């Protein structure tokens, strides 16, 4: 069986105090040369490699056994971004805990 689901690249806003002024860690002004990308599936790794080649940033892939621990670490700041299916990320995006990256 083959299935597809839309993904979103979620990240923690740099400024949590002003949700309207969120910015992505992918911005060239972030000052970080290497970012940690949480991934909960093996199929996500090619997306991380594609992101690296398009943006020129270096990513360290951090594998997780599921989405829940990956989101927990994203919200806690242990990883700067992660790909996840939209229904999983939407509650955190609506709550302002993380933002979809442009």
Buried (B, 14 or more C-beta within 10 A) or exposed (E): EEEEEEBBBBBBBBEEEEEEEBBBBBBEEBEEEEBBBBBBBEEBBEBBEEBBEEEEBEBEBBEBEEBEEBBBBBBEEEBBBBBBBEEBBBEBBEEEBBBBBE
